[in-house]
Amino acid sequence: MARANSRHTSYTNERLEALGVSSPPRSGWRPLAAVLVVIALVLIGFYWTDLVSFVIAIMNPQESPCTPVMEDFTDILGPPYPAQSLNGSRYRTGPTTGGVPHKRALSPPCFFRNTNGEAVPTLVEVHGVYLRNYSLALYDCSDHFKYVNGGAPYPNNQVFCDNVGDILVIGTTTGQIHIEFDQDWQAKGLCGPAVRSCDTIRILDYRSNGNLSLDFRGYVYWDDEHWELHPATAWKLSSDPVWA
């Protein structure tokens, strides 16, 4: 049977050549295909957590409402504190990711799995911090919700920008956590001047060099080179007994 198959193949190739059609290469593509498969598998393996996080951000609804968990800065930044690093933080989820899958999601998951396989809460509450700086990020504005939130235009075609700042533990001058009152959250009415617990204007009066103690709530997120509460969801004076 092997000889018959060989003759048939040879005959077919001769007929193709007689018709001016080149016979297909027999195995020249196989090494290249093997290399491409290996590269694809390596990339999938390396970025697997990132891919899973991307899917979670779109498919996994918030376990509403999330319950904030009290954390210290050292719990979030990990052993590198006061330095900013993914290494050592229990909020690390992958080679380049940490915290919630998407910083602008209106319905972030309440928990995620870190690189050690532990279930870690995403919504945290930090006490006894001060707001060193605060501003409107005019470089980070939009007129529509991000894809993770449906992509529709903001109400009345308004434009919203992130409001950003840095918080530090009272008595320290390094080891900050960046905060962002997110544009999508403001467009949705979850933060802004009309929301006392997440007032993005009144907070301007509470900037200090460390003599005014505040409490914050927000979702932990690693943004390229530093840790954030993004979205930041609430704040108050530490002396206030309840969140407004």
N, C-alpha and C positions, 0 to 999 in steps of 0.2 A: 504493500500500500504506500510506503514511503516513496518508492521510485515513481509510482503513478502520480502522486502529488507533485513531485519534483518536475516531472515531464509536463504536467498541466501548467505549473507556474511558469516554466520556461517558455512553453508554447504561447501562453497568454502574453508574456512580456514581449516576445518576438512580434506578435500581432500588433501590440500597442506601438512598438517602435516602427513597424511598417506603416502604421497610420500617422506617424509623425508625433506620437505621444510618448513622452519619456516615462519609463517605468518608475514607480515610486521607490524612494529609498527604503531599504529593508530595515535598517536599525540605527541609522544616523541620528534620529530624533530621540532615541531612548535615553542616552546619557543626559541630554539636555532636560528631558522631562523629569528624570530622576532628581536632577539638581533642583529644578523648580519645586518639586514636591517637598524636598527636604527643607528648602528655604521657607516655603509656606508653612510647614509644620513648626519650624523654629519661631517664626513670627507669631503664629497663633499661640504657641506656648508662652512666649515672652509677654505678649499683650493680652493674655487670656483674661486676667482680672479686669483690665481696662475695658475689654469688650463686654464682659458680664456687667460691669458697672453701667456702661452705656445703655444696655438693654434694660437694666433695673430702673434707671432713671425715667424711661419711657413707659415701661409696663407695670412697675410695682407701685400701686397707690399708697398714699400715706395711711398708716394705721391711726386714723384720726380719733382724738387728738393725741399727739406725742406728749409724753410726760417728761419735763426737763429733769435732768440728773445733775446734781451738784458736783462740780469738778474744780480742781485747782489747775493753775497754769501748767504745773509740772505734770499733771495727768495728760494734758493735751500735747504739750511740746515734748514730753518724755525726758529721758536722761540728758539730751543735749541742751535743755533749758539752762541759760537764757538764749542760746543759739536757736536758729530756725533750721530744722532738719526733719526729713521723713524717718530717718533711721532711729529706731528705739521707741517711737511713738506708737501707742496701741491703736491710734487712729489711722495707721497706714494700711492701705488696701491693695497696693500694688507697687511696681517699680517707680512709678511717677505719680501715684494717686493717694489721696487720703481723705477721710471724711465722707460726706454725702456724695453720691455720684454726679449730681449736677447742681451747681451753686445757685441757679435761678429757679429751680423747680418749686412750684407752688405747693406740691404735695410730696415732699421728700420722705423716704422711708424712715421709720423710727429707729431701726437697727440695721447694721450691716456686719458682714464677716471681715475681720481684719486678716492680715497675712498669717497670723497664728491660728486662724480658724475660730477665733472667739467672737461671740455676738457682742457688739459694742453699740451703746445708745448714741444717736446722732445729735439730739437736742440737749444742750448743756446749759447750766446756770453757773455763773461765776460771780463771787461776792468780793467786796473790798478792793475795787479797782478804780482807777481814775482815767479820765478821757484827756489824753495829752494834746490831741489835735483833732480837728473835724472840719470837713469841707464838702462842697458839692462837686462831684467829679464830672465836670463839663466835657471831659474826654470820653465818658462812658455813658452815653445816652441812647435812647431808642424810642420809636413810635409804635412798636408792636411787641407782642409777647414772643418769647423765644419758642423754638420748635417743641421743646419739652413741655410747654404750656399751651400748645395748640397753634401758635403762630399768628393769631388774629391781631388786627390793629388795636391799639389802646383805645379806651372809651373816648369818644369825641375827637379822635385823632390827636390826642395830647402827646407831648413828649415828656418822658421821665428820665432822670439821671440817678445813678447811684449816689448815696450820701455816705461818705467814708471817714474813718478815723482810726486811731490806735489807742488801745487800752493797755494799762500796765498795773501790776499789783502795787497797792499803796506801799510806799517806802522803797520802791525800786525805780531804776531809770533805764533798765534794759529788759529784754524778754517780753516785748509787746505782742499782743494779738491784734491783728487788723480786723476792723468791723466794717460791714457794708449793709446799709439798709437798701435792699435791692430794688431796682427799677420796676421789675415785674410785680413785686409785692406791693409797691406803692400804687401802681396802676390798678391792681386788684382791690385796693382799699384796705389792705392788711397793715400798712404802715403809712405814716404821713401826719400832717398837722391835726387831722380830725380823729386820730387814734392816740389817746393819751398815753397808753403804755408803750407806744412805738412812734412817738412824736418826733419827726425828723427836723423840726424847727426849734422847738423849746430846748432841745438838748444843747443847742449852741451856748446857752447860758451856764452850762455845767462843765465846760472845759476848765482844766486846772493843771497845776504843776505837781499835784499829789496831795492837796489839802482838802479835796472834796471826794468822798467815797461813794461810788456807784455800784450797782449790780446790773448784770446783763444776761440776757438769754439769746441763744442763737444756735444755728446748726454748724458743726465743725466742718471745715473744708480746707484742703491744701491747694493753694493757688500758685503753682509754678515754683515759688521759692520761699513762701511763708505760710503760716497758719492763719486762718480767718474764722470769724463767726459770720458766715455768709450763706444764707441770709441771717442778719441780726433781726430778732423778732420782738424784743422788748427791753426796756431799761427803766431804772428807778433809782432814787436816792437810797443808799443803804439804810438810812434812818427811817424810811417809809416802811410800815409794817406789812403792807400788801402791795401786790402788783395792780396798778390801776386798770 
